[in-house]
Amino acid sequence: MATAIEINNLTVKFGDLVALHDVSLTVEQHEFVVLLGPSGCGKTTMLSVLANLLTPAGGEAKLHRFADGGKGKNFGYVFQQAALLPWFSVMKNITLGLAAIGTPKAEAERIAQEYINLLNLTGFEKAYPHQLSGGMQQRVGLARALAIDPEVLLMDEPFGALDAQTRVLLQEELLRIWERDRKTVLFVTHSIEEAVLLADRVVVLTARPGVVKAIVDIDVPRPRSTRDVQAAARFAELEAELWGLVRDEAVKALNV
Protein backbone atom coordinates (compact mmCIF):
# COMPACT_ATOMS: atom_id res chain seq x y z
CA MET A 1 0.00 0.00 0.00
CA ALA A 2 1.00 3.61 -0.51
CA THR A 3 1.65 6.00 2.36
CA ALA A 4 -1.24 8.40 3.04
CA ILE A 5 0.09 10.17 6.16
CA GLU A 6 3.78 10.76 6.75
CA ILE A 7 5.13 12.25 9.98
CA ASN A 8 8.88 12.69 10.32
CA ASN A 9 10.68 13.80 13.48
CA LEU A 10 7.77 16.02 14.49
CA THR A 11 8.32 18.35 17.45
CA VAL A 12 5.69 20.83 18.63
CA LYS A 13 6.17 23.43 21.37
CA PHE A 14 3.88 25.89 23.11
CA GLY A 15 6.37 28.37 24.53
CA ASP A 16 8.69 26.34 26.75
CA LEU A 17 6.26 23.40 26.91
CA VAL A 18 7.10 20.52 24.55
CA ALA A 19 3.89 18.78 23.46
CA LEU A 20 5.39 16.33 20.95
CA HIS A 21 9.04 15.37 20.62
CA ASP A 22 10.66 13.77 17.57
CA VAL A 23 7.59 11.74 16.56
CA SER A 24 7.72 9.68 13.38
CA LEU A 25 4.76 7.71 12.04
CA THR A 26 3.36 6.54 8.71
CA VAL A 27 -0.24 5.60 7.96
CA GLU A 28 -0.94 3.60 4.84
CA GLN A 29 -3.74 4.34 2.39
CA HIS A 30 -7.07 2.80 3.57
CA GLU A 31 -5.66 2.07 7.06
CA PHE A 32 -7.50 2.89 10.30
CA VAL A 33 -4.95 4.02 12.92
CA VAL A 34 -5.84 5.10 16.46
CA LEU A 35 -3.77 7.42 18.66
CA LEU A 36 -4.03 6.42 22.32
CA GLY A 37 -2.47 8.05 25.36
CA PRO A 38 -3.10 10.17 28.44
CA SER A 39 -4.45 13.72 28.35
CA GLY A 40 -1.84 16.23 27.23
CA CYS A 41 0.32 13.75 25.31
CA GLY A 42 -0.11 15.54 21.97
CA LYS A 43 -2.76 13.47 20.17
CA THR A 44 -4.91 16.45 19.16
CA THR A 45 -1.76 18.47 18.50
CA MET A 46 -0.66 15.92 15.90
CA LEU A 47 -3.99 16.22 14.07
CA SER A 48 -3.77 20.01 14.24
CA VAL A 49 -0.38 20.00 12.53
CA LEU A 50 -1.68 17.68 9.81
CA ALA A 51 -4.65 20.02 9.31
CA ASN A 52 -2.27 23.00 9.03
CA LEU A 53 -3.74 24.58 12.16
CA LEU A 54 -0.40 24.54 13.99
CA THR A 55 3.17 25.08 12.85
CA PRO A 56 5.69 22.61 14.28
CA ALA A 57 8.95 23.60 15.91
CA GLY A 58 10.71 20.85 13.98
CA GLY A 59 10.08 18.01 11.55
CA GLU A 60 7.09 17.69 9.25
CA ALA A 61 3.64 16.13 8.90
CA LYS A 62 2.26 15.51 5.42
CA LEU A 63 -0.91 14.21 3.83
CA HIS A 64 -0.34 12.58 0.45
CA ARG A 65 -2.92 12.74 -2.32
CA PHE A 66 -3.72 9.92 -4.72
CA ALA A 67 -6.77 11.04 -6.70
CA ASP A 68 -4.67 13.33 -8.89
CA GLY A 69 -1.30 11.74 -8.21
CA GLY A 70 -0.05 14.82 -6.40
CA LYS A 71 0.48 15.94 -2.84
CA GLY A 72 -1.54 18.32 -0.74
CA LYS A 73 -4.33 18.66 1.78
CA ASN A 74 -7.41 16.57 1.08
CA PHE A 75 -8.99 15.68 4.37
CA GLY A 76 -12.09 15.84 6.49
CA TYR A 77 -11.85 16.81 10.17
CA VAL A 78 -14.31 15.57 12.79
CA PHE A 79 -13.95 17.48 16.08
CA GLN A 80 -14.55 16.51 19.71
CA GLN A 81 -17.68 18.63 19.54
CA ALA A 82 -19.79 18.71 16.38
CA ALA A 83 -18.83 22.38 15.71
CA LEU A 84 -22.01 23.06 13.75
CA LEU A 85 -23.14 26.54 12.79
CA PRO A 86 -26.22 27.11 14.98
CA TRP A 87 -27.98 29.35 12.43
CA PHE A 88 -27.67 26.72 9.67
CA SER A 89 -29.97 23.74 9.20
CA VAL A 90 -28.67 20.17 9.02
CA MET A 91 -28.68 20.37 5.21
CA LYS A 92 -26.81 23.68 5.15
CA ASN A 93 -24.23 22.52 7.70
CA ILE A 94 -23.46 19.44 5.60
CA THR A 95 -23.26 21.37 2.31
CA LEU A 96 -20.92 23.97 3.83
CA GLY A 97 -17.73 22.14 2.87
CA LEU A 98 -19.09 21.27 -0.56
CA ALA A 99 -19.87 24.93 -1.22
CA ALA A 100 -16.34 25.86 -0.14
CA ILE A 101 -14.85 23.64 -2.85
CA GLY A 102 -17.18 25.03 -5.51
CA THR A 103 -19.81 22.31 -5.78
CA PRO A 104 -23.00 23.63 -7.41
CA LYS A 105 -25.91 23.96 -4.97
CA ALA A 106 -28.11 21.24 -6.47
CA GLU A 107 -25.23 18.75 -6.58
CA ALA A 108 -24.17 19.66 -3.04
CA GLU A 109 -27.69 19.03 -1.74
CA ARG A 110 -27.86 15.71 -3.58
CA ILE A 111 -24.58 14.57 -2.02
CA ALA A 112 -25.62 15.85 1.41
CA GLN A 113 -28.88 13.92 1.17
CA GLU A 114 -26.96 10.71 0.51
CA TYR A 115 -25.07 11.14 3.76
CA ILE A 116 -28.17 12.25 5.64
CA ASN A 117 -29.76 8.96 4.62
CA LEU A 118 -26.61 6.95 5.31
CA LEU A 119 -26.32 8.33 8.85
CA ASN A 120 -30.00 7.94 9.72
CA LEU A 121 -30.76 11.66 9.75
CA THR A 122 -33.60 11.48 7.22
CA GLY A 123 -36.41 13.82 8.20
CA PHE A 124 -34.10 16.25 10.01
CA GLU A 125 -32.82 18.10 6.93
CA LYS A 126 -34.43 21.38 8.05
CA ALA A 127 -33.71 20.99 11.77
CA TYR A 128 -31.25 23.26 13.56
CA PRO A 129 -28.45 22.03 15.85
CA HIS A 130 -30.27 23.00 19.07
CA GLN A 131 -33.10 20.70 18.02
CA LEU A 132 -30.80 17.67 17.80
CA SER A 133 -29.39 15.32 20.42
CA GLY A 134 -25.62 15.22 20.95
CA GLY A 135 -25.37 12.00 18.98
CA MET A 136 -27.31 13.45 16.07
CA GLN A 137 -25.10 16.54 16.05
CA GLN A 138 -22.02 14.32 15.81
CA ARG A 139 -23.64 12.46 12.90
CA VAL A 140 -24.09 15.78 11.12
CA GLY A 141 -20.42 16.61 11.76
CA LEU A 142 -19.39 13.23 10.35
CA ALA A 143 -21.66 13.69 7.33
CA ARG A 144 -20.12 17.12 6.67
CA ALA A 145 -16.62 15.63 6.74
CA LEU A 146 -17.54 12.68 4.51
CA ALA A 147 -19.55 14.69 1.98
CA ILE A 148 -16.45 16.26 0.41
CA ASP A 149 -15.15 12.71 -0.28
CA PRO A 150 -11.80 13.20 1.49
CA GLU A 151 -8.96 10.76 1.08
CA VAL A 152 -8.12 11.09 4.80
CA LEU A 153 -10.36 11.50 7.86
CA LEU A 154 -8.85 13.14 10.95
CA MET A 155 -11.08 12.33 13.93
CA ASP A 156 -10.41 13.98 17.28
CA GLU A 157 -12.19 11.91 19.94
CA PRO A 158 -15.55 12.46 18.21
CA PHE A 159 -17.56 10.18 20.51
CA GLY A 160 -15.94 11.05 23.84
CA ALA A 161 -18.68 13.37 25.10
CA LEU A 162 -21.55 11.01 24.29
CA ASP A 163 -23.42 8.65 26.58
CA ALA A 164 -22.32 5.00 26.45
CA GLN A 165 -25.22 3.71 24.36
CA THR A 166 -24.97 6.47 21.75
CA ARG A 167 -21.21 6.02 21.61
CA VAL A 168 -21.55 2.33 20.77
CA LEU A 169 -24.12 3.04 18.05
CA LEU A 170 -21.92 5.68 16.42
CA GLN A 171 -18.86 3.43 16.63
CA GLU A 172 -20.78 0.77 14.73
CA GLU A 173 -22.02 3.30 12.15
CA LEU A 174 -18.44 4.49 11.64
CA LEU A 175 -17.27 0.89 11.15
CA ARG A 176 -20.05 0.28 8.64
CA ILE A 177 -19.12 3.39 6.63
CA TRP A 178 -15.41 2.61 6.82
CA GLU A 179 -15.97 -0.92 5.51
CA ARG A 180 -17.87 0.59 2.59
CA ASP A 181 -15.45 3.39 1.65
CA ARG A 182 -12.13 2.41 3.26
CA LYS A 183 -11.02 5.97 3.90
CA THR A 184 -7.66 6.45 5.58
CA VAL A 185 -8.44 7.36 9.20
CA LEU A 186 -6.32 8.80 12.00
CA PHE A 187 -8.51 8.67 15.12
CA VAL A 188 -7.84 10.06 18.60
CA THR A 189 -9.31 8.41 21.70
CA HIS A 190 -8.74 7.88 25.42
CA SER A 191 -10.75 4.65 25.34
CA ILE A 192 -8.80 1.39 25.07
CA GLU A 193 -12.00 -0.50 24.22
CA GLU A 194 -12.78 1.92 21.38
CA ALA A 195 -9.22 1.64 20.08
CA VAL A 196 -9.38 -2.15 19.86
CA LEU A 197 -12.82 -2.08 18.26
CA LEU A 198 -11.90 0.38 15.49
CA ALA A 199 -8.21 0.15 14.70
CA ASP A 200 -5.91 -1.75 12.39
CA ARG A 201 -3.05 -0.40 14.54
CA VAL A 202 -2.96 1.51 17.82
CA VAL A 203 -0.17 4.03 18.38
CA VAL A 204 0.48 4.52 22.11
CA LEU A 205 1.97 7.88 23.07
CA THR A 206 3.83 8.66 26.28
CA ALA A 207 2.90 11.36 28.77
CA ARG A 208 4.08 14.83 27.73
CA PRO A 209 6.24 15.33 25.87
CA GLY A 210 4.53 12.81 23.63
CA VAL A 211 6.72 10.27 21.88
CA VAL A 212 5.72 6.97 20.31
CA LYS A 213 5.98 4.34 23.03
CA ALA A 214 4.60 1.37 21.08
CA ILE A 215 2.54 0.41 18.04
CA VAL A 216 0.18 -2.53 18.50
CA ASP A 217 -1.40 -4.45 15.63
CA ILE A 218 -5.09 -5.23 16.23
CA ASP A 219 -5.45 -8.71 14.77
CA VAL A 220 -9.20 -9.06 15.34
CA PRO A 221 -10.88 -10.03 12.05
CA ARG A 222 -13.03 -7.58 10.11
CA PRO A 223 -15.85 -6.79 9.61
CA ARG A 224 -16.34 -6.07 13.31
CA SER A 225 -19.24 -5.28 15.59
CA THR A 226 -19.16 -4.36 19.26
CA ARG A 227 -20.84 -7.59 20.29
CA ASP A 228 -18.59 -9.87 18.22
CA VAL A 229 -15.36 -8.14 19.22
CA GLN A 230 -16.16 -8.09 22.92
CA ALA A 231 -16.95 -11.81 22.80
CA ALA A 232 -13.53 -12.63 21.34
CA ALA A 233 -10.83 -13.76 23.76
CA ARG A 234 -8.28 -11.83 21.70
CA PHE A 235 -10.16 -8.60 22.43
CA ALA A 236 -9.49 -8.99 26.17
CA GLU A 237 -5.85 -9.83 25.53
CA LEU A 238 -5.35 -6.72 23.42
CA GLU A 239 -7.13 -4.53 25.97
CA ALA A 240 -4.83 -5.86 28.69
CA GLU A 241 -1.74 -5.29 26.54
CA LEU A 242 -2.74 -1.70 25.78
CA TRP A 243 -3.65 -0.96 29.40
CA GLY A 244 -0.21 -2.21 30.42
CA LEU A 245 1.35 0.28 27.99
CA VAL A 246 -0.93 3.20 28.89
CA ARG A 247 -1.21 2.85 32.66
CA ASP A 248 2.23 4.17 33.61
CA GLU A 249 1.86 7.06 31.17
CA ALA A 250 -1.50 7.99 32.70
CA VAL A 251 0.07 8.02 36.17
CA LYS A 252 2.89 10.25 34.92
CA ALA A 253 0.38 12.63 33.34
CA LEU A 254 -1.49 12.96 36.63
CA ASN A 255 1.74 13.89 38.41
CA VAL A 256 2.89 16.52 35.89
C-alpha positions as CSV (number, residue, x, y, z in Angstrom):
1,M,0.0,0.0,0.0
2,A,1.0,3.6,-0.5
3,T,1.6,6.0,2.4
4,A,-1.2,8.4,3.0
5,I,0.1,10.2,6.2
6,E,3.8,10.8,6.8
7,I,5.1,12.2,10.0
8,N,8.9,12.7,10.3
9,N,10.7,13.8,13.5
10,L,7.8,16.0,14.5
11,T,8.3,18.4,17.4
12,V,5.7,20.8,18.6
13,K,6.2,23.4,21.4
14,F,3.9,25.9,23.1
15,G,6.4,28.4,24.5
16,D,8.7,26.3,26.8
17,L,6.3,23.4,26.9
18,V,7.1,20.5,24.5
19,A,3.9,18.8,23.5
20,L,5.4,16.3,21.0
21,H,9.0,15.4,20.6
22,D,10.7,13.8,17.6
23,V,7.6,11.7,16.6
24,S,7.7,9.7,13.4
25,L,4.8,7.7,12.0
26,T,3.4,6.5,8.7
27,V,-0.2,5.6,8.0
28,E,-0.9,3.6,4.8
29,Q,-3.7,4.3,2.4
30,H,-7.1,2.8,3.6
31,E,-5.7,2.1,7.1
32,F,-7.5,2.9,10.3
33,V,-5.0,4.0,12.9
34,V,-5.8,5.1,16.5
35,L,-3.8,7.4,18.7
36,L,-4.0,6.4,22.3
37,G,-2.5,8.1,25.4
38,P,-3.1,10.2,28.4
39,S,-4.4,13.7,28.4
40,G,-1.8,16.2,27.2
41,C,0.3,13.8,25.3
42,G,-0.1,15.5,22.0
43,K,-2.8,13.5,20.2
44,T,-4.9,16.4,19.2
45,T,-1.8,18.5,18.5
46,M,-0.7,15.9,15.9
47,L,-4.0,16.2,14.1
48,S,-3.8,20.0,14.2
49,V,-0.4,20.0,12.5
50,L,-1.7,17.7,9.8
51,A,-4.6,20.0,9.3
52,N,-2.3,23.0,9.0
53,L,-3.7,24.6,12.2
54,L,-0.4,24.5,14.0
55,T,3.2,25.1,12.8
56,P,5.7,22.6,14.3
57,A,9.0,23.6,15.9
58,G,10.7,20.9,14.0
59,G,10.1,18.0,11.5
60,E,7.1,17.7,9.3
61,A,3.6,16.1,8.9
62,K,2.3,15.5,5.4
63,L,-0.9,14.2,3.8
64,H,-0.3,12.6,0.5
65,R,-2.9,12.7,-2.3
66,F,-3.7,9.9,-4.7
67,A,-6.8,11.0,-6.7
68,D,-4.7,13.3,-8.9
69,G,-1.3,11.7,-8.2
70,G,-0.1,14.8,-6.4
71,K,0.5,15.9,-2.8
72,G,-1.5,18.3,-0.7
73,K,-4.3,18.7,1.8
74,N,-7.4,16.6,1.1
75,F,-9.0,15.7,4.4
76,G,-12.1,15.8,6.5
77,Y,-11.8,16.8,10.2
78,V,-14.3,15.6,12.8
79,F,-14.0,17.5,16.1
80,Q,-14.5,16.5,19.7
81,Q,-17.7,18.6,19.5
82,A,-19.8,18.7,16.4
83,A,-18.8,22.4,15.7
84,L,-22.0,23.1,13.7
85,L,-23.1,26.5,12.8
86,P,-26.2,27.1,15.0
87,W,-28.0,29.3,12.4
88,F,-27.7,26.7,9.7
89,S,-30.0,23.7,9.2
90,V,-28.7,20.2,9.0
91,M,-28.7,20.4,5.2
92,K,-26.8,23.7,5.1
93,N,-24.2,22.5,7.7
94,I,-23.5,19.4,5.6
95,T,-23.3,21.4,2.3
96,L,-20.9,24.0,3.8
97,G,-17.7,22.1,2.9
98,L,-19.1,21.3,-0.6
99,A,-19.9,24.9,-1.2
100,A,-16.3,25.9,-0.1
101,I,-14.9,23.6,-2.9
102,G,-17.2,25.0,-5.5
103,T,-19.8,22.3,-5.8
104,P,-23.0,23.6,-7.4
105,K,-25.9,24.0,-5.0
106,A,-28.1,21.2,-6.5
107,E,-25.2,18.8,-6.6
108,A,-24.2,19.7,-3.0
109,E,-27.7,19.0,-1.7
110,R,-27.9,15.7,-3.6
111,I,-24.6,14.6,-2.0
112,A,-25.6,15.8,1.4
113,Q,-28.9,13.9,1.2
114,E,-27.0,10.7,0.5
115,Y,-25.1,11.1,3.8
116,I,-28.2,12.2,5.6
117,N,-29.8,9.0,4.6
118,L,-26.6,6.9,5.3
119,L,-26.3,8.3,8.8
120,N,-30.0,7.9,9.7
121,L,-30.8,11.7,9.7
122,T,-33.6,11.5,7.2
123,G,-36.4,13.8,8.2
124,F,-34.1,16.2,10.0
125,E,-32.8,18.1,6.9
126,K,-34.4,21.4,8.0
127,A,-33.7,21.0,11.8
128,Y,-31.2,23.3,13.6
129,P,-28.4,22.0,15.9
130,H,-30.3,23.0,19.1
131,Q,-33.1,20.7,18.0
132,L,-30.8,17.7,17.8
133,S,-29.4,15.3,20.4
134,G,-25.6,15.2,21.0
135,G,-25.4,12.0,19.0
136,M,-27.3,13.4,16.1
137,Q,-25.1,16.5,16.1
138,Q,-22.0,14.3,15.8
139,R,-23.6,12.5,12.9
140,V,-24.1,15.8,11.1
141,G,-20.4,16.6,11.8
142,L,-19.4,13.2,10.4
143,A,-21.7,13.7,7.3
144,R,-20.1,17.1,6.7
145,A,-16.6,15.6,6.7
146,L,-17.5,12.7,4.5
147,A,-19.5,14.7,2.0
148,I,-16.4,16.3,0.4
149,D,-15.1,12.7,-0.3
150,P,-11.8,13.2,1.5
151,E,-9.0,10.8,1.1
152,V,-8.1,11.1,4.8
153,L,-10.4,11.5,7.9
154,L,-8.8,13.1,10.9
155,M,-11.1,12.3,13.9
156,D,-10.4,14.0,17.3
157,E,-12.2,11.9,19.9
158,P,-15.5,12.5,18.2
159,F,-17.6,10.2,20.5
160,G,-15.9,11.1,23.8
161,A,-18.7,13.4,25.1
162,L,-21.6,11.0,24.3
163,D,-23.4,8.6,26.6
164,A,-22.3,5.0,26.5
165,Q,-25.2,3.7,24.4
166,T,-25.0,6.5,21.7
167,R,-21.2,6.0,21.6
168,V,-21.6,2.3,20.8
169,L,-24.1,3.0,18.1
170,L,-21.9,5.7,16.4
171,Q,-18.9,3.4,16.6
172,E,-20.8,0.8,14.7
173,E,-22.0,3.3,12.2
174,L,-18.4,4.5,11.6
175,L,-17.3,0.9,11.2
176,R,-20.1,0.3,8.6
177,I,-19.1,3.4,6.6
178,W,-15.4,2.6,6.8
179,E,-16.0,-0.9,5.5
180,R,-17.9,0.6,2.6
181,D,-15.5,3.4,1.7
182,R,-12.1,2.4,3.3
183,K,-11.0,6.0,3.9
184,T,-7.7,6.4,5.6
185,V,-8.4,7.4,9.2
186,L,-6.3,8.8,12.0
187,F,-8.5,8.7,15.1
188,V,-7.8,10.1,18.6
189,T,-9.3,8.4,21.7
190,H,-8.7,7.9,25.4
191,S,-10.7,4.6,25.3
192,I,-8.8,1.4,25.1
193,E,-12.0,-0.5,24.2
194,E,-12.8,1.9,21.4
195,A,-9.2,1.6,20.1
196,V,-9.4,-2.2,19.9
197,L,-12.8,-2.1,18.3
198,L,-11.9,0.4,15.5
199,A,-8.2,0.1,14.7
200,D,-5.9,-1.7,12.4
201,R,-3.1,-0.4,14.5
202,V,-3.0,1.5,17.8
203,V,-0.2,4.0,18.4
204,V,0.5,4.5,22.1
205,L,2.0,7.9,23.1
206,T,3.8,8.7,26.3
207,A,2.9,11.4,28.8
208,R,4.1,14.8,27.7
209,P,6.2,15.3,25.9
210,G,4.5,12.8,23.6
211,V,6.7,10.3,21.9
212,V,5.7,7.0,20.3
213,K,6.0,4.3,23.0
214,A,4.6,1.4,21.1
215,I,2.5,0.4,18.0
216,V,0.2,-2.5,18.5
217,D,-1.4,-4.5,15.6
218,I,-5.1,-5.2,16.2
219,D,-5.5,-8.7,14.8
220,V,-9.2,-9.1,15.3
221,P,-10.9,-10.0,12.1
222,R,-13.0,-7.6,10.1
223,P,-15.9,-6.8,9.6
224,R,-16.3,-6.1,13.3
225,S,-19.2,-5.3,15.6
226,T,-19.2,-4.4,19.3
227,R,-20.8,-7.6,20.3
228,D,-18.6,-9.9,18.2
229,V,-15.4,-8.1,19.2
230,Q,-16.2,-8.1,22.9
231,A,-17.0,-11.8,22.8
232,A,-13.5,-12.6,21.3
233,A,-10.8,-13.8,23.8
234,R,-8.3,-11.8,21.7
235,F,-10.2,-8.6,22.4
236,A,-9.5,-9.0,26.2
237,E,-5.8,-9.8,25.5
238,L,-5.3,-6.7,23.4
239,E,-7.1,-4.5,26.0
240,A,-4.8,-5.9,28.7
241,E,-1.7,-5.3,26.5
242,L,-2.7,-1.7,25.8
243,W,-3.6,-1.0,29.4
244,G,-0.2,-2.2,30.4
245,L,1.3,0.3,28.0
246,V,-0.9,3.2,28.9
247,R,-1.2,2.8,32.7
248,D,2.2,4.2,33.6
249,E,1.9,7.1,31.2
250,A,-1.5,8.0,32.7
251,V,0.1,8.0,36.2
252,K,2.9,10.2,34.9
253,A,0.4,12.6,33.3
254,L,-1.5,13.0,36.6
255,N,1.7,13.9,38.4
256,V,2.9,16.5,35.9
